[in-house]
Amino acid sequence: MNFDTGVADRLIGACRDAARALQDQRGGRESVSTVALAEFRGVFADCFRENVAAERAARSELVHMLDDVARQAQEAKSAAEVEQRRLDELRAWAFAAGWASAGSGIAVDVGPRPSTEETDRPSVNVDTARQGLRAWASGSTTGASSADPATLDSAVSTFRILDDTVRGAAGRTGAAASEFEQECSWAHSDLSAVGTGLRRFLEDNHQDATRLSDIASTFRAAGGSGHVGQVTVSNDVLVLATVPASLSGAALLSYLSTATPADTKALATLAGWQQTLQRMGPSTIGAWWSGMTTGAGTTADVAGASQRQELLLAAAPAMFGALDGMPALARVRANQLNAANLLRAAEKDLEAALTSSGVGQARHDPNRTKMLQNEVAYLKQVGAGDVQLYLYDRDRSRIVEMIGTPDPDTRHVVTYVPGTFTGLNSFYTGGVQQVSKYINDEVSGTVAFVYKDGRFPGEEDTAGGPNMGRIGEANDQDFARASGQQLASFESGMRADPHLNGAEQTGVGHSWGLANITSSEVAGARYDKVISLAGAGMLPDWEPRPTTEYSNLYYHDVLIHGQGATNPFTNKGVVWDGNNPIRRDEFDQYFYRGPDDDELDGAINSIEEGNILMDNHSLIATDSEDNMKALNNMLKIISR
């Protein structure tokens, strides 16, 4: 027979130990729950009270189940021992009878034959322990709740300690039950409910502790720092803390529009609501924000912003600073509020870079150190309000700087996309903002966005300089197509701003930036004017819009030289298969002579001539006096 009494003893002992551990929890849980509930008011206090009762009932059910398993296992062990004795006696009798019948000449008294009837095989089975559902947002969540977060935190800490003491015993009991089913199969057994019941209990307890901790953190954030005491928040913010998915998009927007200052402070610690907003369309976000009450409590930080809007921006500045559909000035304000966090990260990286510059630190990169120094200086300007960031994500190389102030008098919006090799450092040093600043200064009613949303072709990942190993991306159609979709998304979000939506839209692209602009047209963006500054090329499926005015301004430069070359294998141009703005009739052509063109003879015969062509390619994107003719033509194109 297959029945290991040692295994049965282990199951009996494990069940009794687990039952004792559960019973020992009662006093500790009851005590901290009572203290926590003394200051806890509202629907979430009711949920907590119900869950405390549900835990108590589930614990009692599990203790009863464990006692029952231990009792049945003991009875099965006793029955197995009876059966084993019967089998032993039957074997001994059979052996003696066989010896006697063999005629050994020795008298053997074999006695009567033992019973051949098998002992009834016992059953060791338990049903699943009844454990009630524990909910944290049942019924109506209107109104408010209050609590002392310290007592809630104390309860959470106690719950987790007590569960840790049970977890080991529960694991041993589940393992012993599985071993019993395998090594004591003489008894009929189904003990799967033992392990699943204990796991369910501990999982529910873990969820309760997590939810209660979230609630305590929410109350603490709403009450500020230091000694908090009792704090009151709306039930909606506690829903966001515990089950954020249960608050739908429309309900979330409605709640945020009426959130109290305490609620708004609490929102800073929660992430679920931010993810919900990020899934909404720009038009929905724009309509919600503009529809929020202004006037009463208007702050001086953002013209026309209400105190509630300012508090929301402060609660999640990184999210609002990148949320499509938010008005431009609100995004700028959010990124200004987030500048201190960004600055700390940059200063930490700079400190590490400077530390590595010591003697013997071969891995030090002086270019990265310089870039970080530039970033620190730039972010200080953002914090002071001297630089307007519409978007900033240093880890993903995303940056959009706004030049100008959107208002009812805004008539022109310029999206300026710089060219190959553009990195974050290009913004920190002010190199790529020159044309946009000049246009903004000279054409009244203009707002410009200097745009870089992600890695650019040839951008070096860490030091901000060129990476010649990635230069091929400037001629990569797939890269341009993906970048164009991103730019089209930016245009959709930006134009949700009522001050920008009705203005004339102009896309200006330098070098590869023109490929980004025209690829965004393929992705659905529409511009009134597109200005190519020595533009690279267009996708093969790009088609000019009949209502868009196209212009190409250029010098004799290195890109134009390359656009004249032919691929011998395809008989198409080397650059963008020859689909370049200089070759398309849809573009009005504006050619200028560079300051050193007299030194060129048509071919690149020296390093000096190559440098002149490179300088000419960069010149078209500057506010240099040498570029004044081109700049004046840009002004005329935008103004007419």
PENOR-V229366 format. One record per helix or strand of 2 or more residues. SS is the DSSP state (h for helix, s for strand). FROM is the first residue (numbers start at 0). TO is the last residue. If there is no record, write none. Layout:
SS,FROM,TO / SS,FROM,TO
This chain:
h,4,37 / h,42,100 / s,122,124 / s,143,147 / h,148,182 / s,187,189 / h,191,222 / s,229,233 / h,234,241 / h,243,245 / h,248,257 / h,260,266 / h,271,277 / h,281,290 / h,306,314 / h,316,319 / h,327,336 / h,338,354 / h,365,383 / s,387,392 / h,393,395 / s,397,402 / s,411,416 / h,423,427 / h,430,441 / s,445,452 / h,467,474 / h,476,493 / h,497,500 / s,503,509 / h,511,521 / s,528,532 / s,548,554 / h,557,562 / h,580,582 / s,586,591 / h,596,598 / h,606,618 / h,624,638
